[in-house]
């Protein structure tokens, strides 16, 4: 399970020092792709393979846009000796990431956000809606 919130900055080559705890859990190589709500999503290779199998099993008419969204800009990354990974220009543009980022654990995957966007989004989360969802789930 991926948990935690980390703040980092991209260097001039588009690299980010990925949090060691999350890097250990994701593995030596992992996939970064477009996520929901304007963020990027990172998946371990085993999780990415599961997702790929599920998407491959969907009817073509339902899956075509999902395939295009998830796979067209996906990037397999490997951390260098300093723990940095490259976030491609295409993915940075999608998430409107210029310099400062937030890397957050989101249970089954990791999300990468523009820092200001994440701070704004996380501060605007409706605690009543979250409480209601927790009640429905029996928490």
KEKENU-812893 format. One record per residue (C-alpha): residue in one letter; x, y, z. Coordinates in pm, 1 decimal. Example, Ala and Ser with C-alpha at 12.3 -4.5 7.8 and 13.67 -1.06 7.14 Angstrom:
# residues 2
<node><resn>a</resn><xx>1230.0</xx><yy>-450.0</yy><zz>780.0</zz></node>
<node><resn>s</resn><xx>1367.0</xx><yy>-106.0</yy><zz>714.0</zz></node>
This chain:
# residues 139
<node><resn>x</resn><xx>0.0</xx><yy>0.0</yy><zz>0.0</zz></node>
<node><resn>x</resn><xx>130.7</xx><yy>341.3</yy><zz>-95.5</zz></node>
<node><resn>x</resn><xx>92.2</xx><yy>611.8</yy><zz>166.4</zz></node>
<node><resn>x</resn><xx>243.7</xx><yy>948.7</yy><zz>246.3</zz></node>
<node><resn>x</resn><xx>286.1</xx><yy>1294.0</yy><zz>99.1</zz></node>
<node><resn>x</resn><xx>620.0</xx><yy>1422.0</yy><zz>-27.3</zz></node>
<node><resn>x</resn><xx>726.8</xx><yy>1750.2</yy><zz>-185.8</zz></node>
<node><resn>x</resn><xx>1011.5</xx><yy>1772.5</yy><zz>-435.8</zz></node>
<node><resn>x</resn><xx>1127.7</xx><yy>1978.1</yy><zz>-731.9</zz></node>
<node><resn>x</resn><xx>1212.0</xx><yy>1882.1</yy><zz>-1087.0</zz></node>
<node><resn>x</resn><xx>1563.0</xx><yy>1956.5</yy><zz>-1203.1</zz></node>
<node><resn>x</resn><xx>1643.1</xx><yy>2121.1</yy><zz>-1536.9</zz></node>
<node><resn>x</resn><xx>1637.1</xx><yy>1779.0</yy><zz>-1709.2</zz></node>
<node><resn>x</resn><xx>1287.0</xx><yy>1693.8</yy><zz>-1587.6</zz></node>
<node><resn>x</resn><xx>1408.0</xx><yy>1454.8</yy><zz>-1318.1</zz></node>
<node><resn>x</resn><xx>1267.4</xx><yy>1425.3</yy><zz>-970.6</zz></node>
<node><resn>x</resn><xx>1420.8</xx><yy>1263.3</yy><zz>-666.9</zz></node>
<node><resn>x</resn><xx>1144.8</xx><yy>1009.3</yy><zz>-613.4</zz></node>
<node><resn>x</resn><xx>1072.7</xx><yy>934.8</yy><zz>-245.8</zz></node>
<node><resn>x</resn><xx>1280.2</xx><yy>634.3</yy><zz>-136.1</zz></node>
<node><resn>x</resn><xx>991.1</xx><yy>470.1</yy><zz>52.3</zz></node>
<node><resn>x</resn><xx>765.7</xx><yy>479.0</yy><zz>-253.2</zz></node>
<node><resn>x</resn><xx>1049.3</xx><yy>381.4</yy><zz>-487.3</zz></node>
<node><resn>x</resn><xx>1116.9</xx><yy>72.2</yy><zz>-276.5</zz></node>
<node><resn>x</resn><xx>752.4</xx><yy>-30.5</yy><zz>-297.5</zz></node>
<node><resn>x</resn><xx>716.7</xx><yy>43.7</yy><zz>-671.3</zz></node>
<node><resn>x</resn><xx>1029.4</xx><yy>-151.1</yy><zz>-760.9</zz></node>
<node><resn>x</resn><xx>1337.6</xx><yy>-85.6</yy><zz>-974.5</zz></node>
<node><resn>x</resn><xx>1122.1</xx><yy>-3.6</yy><zz>-1275.6</zz></node>
<node><resn>x</resn><xx>771.0</xx><yy>133.7</yy><zz>-1274.5</zz></node>
<node><resn>x</resn><xx>526.5</xx><yy>305.9</yy><zz>-1506.6</zz></node>
<node><resn>x</resn><xx>420.8</xx><yy>669.9</yy><zz>-1498.4</zz></node>
<node><resn>x</resn><xx>114.4</xx><yy>762.4</yy><zz>-1702.7</zz></node>
<node><resn>x</resn><xx>-170.6</xx><yy>1009.9</yy><zz>-1713.9</zz></node>
<node><resn>x</resn><xx>-393.7</xx><yy>992.2</yy><zz>-1410.3</zz></node>
<node><resn>x</resn><xx>-733.4</xx><yy>1127.2</yy><zz>-1322.6</zz></node>
<node><resn>x</resn><xx>-808.5</xx><yy>1480.2</yy><zz>-1207.5</zz></node>
<node><resn>x</resn><xx>-503.8</xx><yy>1627.3</yy><zz>-1382.3</zz></node>
<node><resn>x</resn><xx>-233.8</xx><yy>1431.0</yy><zz>-1202.6</zz></node>
<node><resn>x</resn><xx>5.5</xx><yy>1157.2</yy><zz>-1309.1</zz></node>
<node><resn>x</resn><xx>-18.9</xx><yy>800.9</yy><zz>-1181.8</zz></node>
<node><resn>x</resn><xx>268.7</xx><yy>563.9</yy><zz>-1108.8</zz></node>
<node><resn>x</resn><xx>219.6</xx><yy>187.1</yy><zz>-1097.6</zz></node>
<node><resn>x</resn><xx>449.4</xx><yy>-100.7</yy><zz>-1012.3</zz></node>
<node><resn>x</resn><xx>519.4</xx><yy>-329.7</yy><zz>-1307.1</zz></node>
<node><resn>x</resn><xx>300.5</xx><yy>-612.1</yy><zz>-1163.5</zz></node>
<node><resn>x</resn><xx>11.7</xx><yy>-368.2</yy><zz>-1109.3</zz></node>
<node><resn>x</resn><xx>57.9</xx><yy>-223.1</yy><zz>-1459.2</zz></node>
<node><resn>x</resn><xx>43.2</xx><yy>-573.8</yy><zz>-1605.6</zz></node>
<node><resn>x</resn><xx>-284.8</xx><yy>-639.6</yy><zz>-1419.7</zz></node>
<node><resn>x</resn><xx>-431.7</xx><yy>-314.1</yy><zz>-1549.1</zz></node>
<node><resn>x</resn><xx>-315.9</xx><yy>-397.4</yy><zz>-1901.5</zz></node>
<node><resn>x</resn><xx>-483.3</xx><yy>-738.7</yy><zz>-1885.7</zz></node>
<node><resn>x</resn><xx>-811.6</xx><yy>-591.4</yy><zz>-1760.3</zz></node>
<node><resn>x</resn><xx>-812.2</xx><yy>-323.9</yy><zz>-2031.6</zz></node>
<node><resn>x</resn><xx>-724.2</xx><yy>-581.8</yy><zz>-2299.7</zz></node>
<node><resn>x</resn><xx>-1027.5</xx><yy>-785.8</yy><zz>-2194.5</zz></node>
<node><resn>x</resn><xx>-1274.1</xx><yy>-499.1</yy><zz>-2239.0</zz></node>
<node><resn>x</resn><xx>-1487.6</xx><yy>-468.3</yy><zz>-2551.4</zz></node>
<node><resn>x</resn><xx>-1295.1</xx><yy>-264.4</yy><zz>-2808.2</zz></node>
<node><resn>x</resn><xx>-1564.0</xx><yy>1.6</yy><zz>-2832.9</zz></node>
<node><resn>x</resn><xx>-1543.9</xx><yy>65.2</yy><zz>-2457.7</zz></node>
<node><resn>x</resn><xx>-1169.8</xx><yy>37.4</yy><zz>-2423.5</zz></node>
<node><resn>x</resn><xx>-1033.9</xx><yy>238.0</yy><zz>-2715.7</zz></node>
<node><resn>x</resn><xx>-1034.1</xx><yy>579.6</yy><zz>-2549.0</zz></node>
<node><resn>x</resn><xx>-911.7</xx><yy>432.4</yy><zz>-2220.2</zz></node>
<node><resn>x</resn><xx>-624.3</xx><yy>260.8</yy><zz>-2402.5</zz></node>
<node><resn>x</resn><xx>-532.7</xx><yy>582.1</yy><zz>-2579.0</zz></node>
<node><resn>x</resn><xx>-546.2</xx><yy>779.8</yy><zz>-2255.4</zz></node>
<node><resn>x</resn><xx>-342.3</xx><yy>539.0</yy><zz>-2043.3</zz></node>
<node><resn>x</resn><xx>-95.4</xx><yy>387.2</yy><zz>-2286.5</zz></node>
<node><resn>x</resn><xx>-10.9</xx><yy>661.4</yy><zz>-2537.2</zz></node>
<node><resn>x</resn><xx>200.1</xx><yy>864.1</yy><zz>-2297.2</zz></node>
<node><resn>x</resn><xx>295.5</xx><yy>594.3</yy><zz>-2047.1</zz></node>
<node><resn>x</resn><xx>663.3</xx><yy>579.3</yy><zz>-1962.9</zz></node>
<node><resn>x</resn><xx>862.9</xx><yy>300.3</yy><zz>-1798.0</zz></node>
<node><resn>x</resn><xx>1109.7</xx><yy>465.6</yy><zz>-1562.1</zz></node>
<node><resn>x</resn><xx>1413.8</xx><yy>342.9</yy><zz>-1372.9</zz></node>
<node><resn>x</resn><xx>1565.9</xx><yy>543.7</yy><zz>-1090.4</zz></node>
<node><resn>x</resn><xx>1927.8</xx><yy>648.7</yy><zz>-1129.8</zz></node>
<node><resn>x</resn><xx>2186.2</xx><yy>610.4</yy><zz>-850.3</zz></node>
<node><resn>x</resn><xx>2056.4</xx><yy>927.8</yy><zz>-682.3</zz></node>
<node><resn>x</resn><xx>1696.9</xx><yy>797.7</yy><zz>-687.1</zz></node>
<node><resn>x</resn><xx>1584.3</xx><yy>1033.1</yy><zz>-963.8</zz></node>
<node><resn>x</resn><xx>1336.2</xx><yy>942.8</yy><zz>-1236.9</zz></node>
<node><resn>x</resn><xx>1256.9</xx><yy>1135.5</yy><zz>-1553.1</zz></node>
<node><resn>x</resn><xx>906.9</xx><yy>1272.8</yy><zz>-1598.5</zz></node>
<node><resn>x</resn><xx>863.3</xx><yy>1312.4</yy><zz>-1973.9</zz></node>
<node><resn>x</resn><xx>770.9</xx><yy>1650.0</yy><zz>-2123.1</zz></node>
<node><resn>x</resn><xx>437.1</xx><yy>1507.7</yy><zz>-2243.3</zz></node>
<node><resn>x</resn><xx>343.4</xx><yy>1394.3</yy><zz>-1893.4</zz></node>
<node><resn>x</resn><xx>464.8</xx><yy>1718.9</yy><zz>-1735.3</zz></node>
<node><resn>x</resn><xx>251.2</xx><yy>1917.5</yy><zz>-1979.0</zz></node>
<node><resn>x</resn><xx>-55.2</xx><yy>1702.3</yy><zz>-1906.9</zz></node>
<node><resn>x</resn><xx>-25.1</xx><yy>1757.6</yy><zz>-1529.7</zz></node>
<node><resn>x</resn><xx>84.3</xx><yy>2122.5</yy><zz>-1570.6</zz></node>
<node><resn>x</resn><xx>401.7</xx><yy>2046.4</yy><zz>-1377.0</zz></node>
<node><resn>x</resn><xx>673.6</xx><yy>2305.7</yy><zz>-1414.1</zz></node>
<node><resn>x</resn><xx>898.1</xx><yy>2279.4</yy><zz>-1108.0</zz></node>
<node><resn>x</resn><xx>751.9</xx><yy>2188.4</yy><zz>-768.5</zz></node>
<node><resn>x</resn><xx>562.9</xx><yy>1863.5</yy><zz>-727.7</zz></node>
<node><resn>x</resn><xx>374.6</xx><yy>1663.1</yy><zz>-469.5</zz></node>
<node><resn>x</resn><xx>412.7</xx><yy>1286.3</yy><zz>-472.5</zz></node>
<node><resn>x</resn><xx>138.3</xx><yy>1114.3</yy><zz>-277.9</zz></node>
<node><resn>x</resn><xx>52.0</xx><yy>759.9</yy><zz>-189.8</zz></node>
<node><resn>x</resn><xx>-298.2</xx><yy>669.0</yy><zz>-305.4</zz></node>
<node><resn>x</resn><xx>-336.4</xx><yy>313.2</yy><zz>-174.7</zz></node>
<node><resn>x</resn><xx>-280.9</xx><yy>103.1</yy><zz>-490.0</zz></node>
<node><resn>x</resn><xx>-78.6</xx><yy>359.2</yy><zz>-687.0</zz></node>
<node><resn>x</resn><xx>122.2</xx><yy>678.1</yy><zz>-648.1</zz></node>
<node><resn>x</resn><xx>7.5</xx><yy>1015.9</yy><zz>-776.4</zz></node>
<node><resn>x</resn><xx>231.3</xx><yy>1298.2</yy><zz>-896.3</zz></node>
<node><resn>x</resn><xx>81.4</xx><yy>1647.0</yy><zz>-885.3</zz></node>
<node><resn>x</resn><xx>187.4</xx><yy>2000.3</yy><zz>-950.5</zz></node>
<node><resn>x</resn><xx>248.4</xx><yy>2112.7</yy><zz>-590.6</zz></node>
<node><resn>x</resn><xx>15.8</xx><yy>2414.7</yy><zz>-597.0</zz></node>
<node><resn>x</resn><xx>-260.6</xx><yy>2213.8</yy><zz>-766.1</zz></node>
<node><resn>x</resn><xx>-229.1</xx><yy>1940.7</yy><zz>-501.2</zz></node>
<node><resn>x</resn><xx>-236.0</xx><yy>2186.6</yy><zz>-212.0</zz></node>
<node><resn>x</resn><xx>-544.7</xx><yy>2356.8</yy><zz>-355.6</zz></node>
<node><resn>x</resn><xx>-719.7</xx><yy>2026.7</yy><zz>-429.1</zz></node>
<node><resn>x</resn><xx>-639.6</xx><yy>1865.6</yy><zz>-94.7</zz></node>
<node><resn>x</resn><xx>-749.0</xx><yy>2173.5</yy><zz>99.3</zz></node>
<node><resn>x</resn><xx>-1080.7</xx><yy>2182.3</yy><zz>-85.2</zz></node>
<node><resn>x</resn><xx>-1175.1</xx><yy>1821.3</yy><zz>-10.2</zz></node>
<node><resn>x</resn><xx>-1517.6</xx><yy>1819.9</yy><zz>150.1</zz></node>
<node><resn>x</resn><xx>-1491.9</xx><yy>1656.8</yy><zz>493.0</zz></node>
<node><resn>x</resn><xx>-1867.6</xx><yy>1591.0</yy><zz>499.0</zz></node>
<node><resn>x</resn><xx>-1850.3</xx><yy>1398.6</yy><zz>170.9</zz></node>
<node><resn>x</resn><xx>-1549.8</xx><yy>1203.5</yy><zz>298.1</zz></node>
<node><resn>x</resn><xx>-1729.3</xx><yy>1124.5</yy><zz>624.9</zz></node>
<node><resn>x</resn><xx>-2033.8</xx><yy>1006.8</yy><zz>430.6</zz></node>
<node><resn>x</resn><xx>-1819.0</xx><yy>780.1</yy><zz>212.8</zz></node>
<node><resn>x</resn><xx>-1650.9</xx><yy>639.7</yy><zz>525.0</zz></node>
<node><resn>x</resn><xx>-1992.3</xx><yy>567.8</yy><zz>677.8</zz></node>
<node><resn>x</resn><xx>-2100.6</xx><yy>385.2</yy><zz>363.2</zz></node>
<node><resn>x</resn><xx>-1786.0</xx><yy>175.3</yy><zz>377.3</zz></node>
<node><resn>x</resn><xx>-1832.2</xx><yy>98.1</yy><zz>746.4</zz></node>
<node><resn>x</resn><xx>-1532.5</xx><yy>292.7</yy><zz>882.8</zz></node>
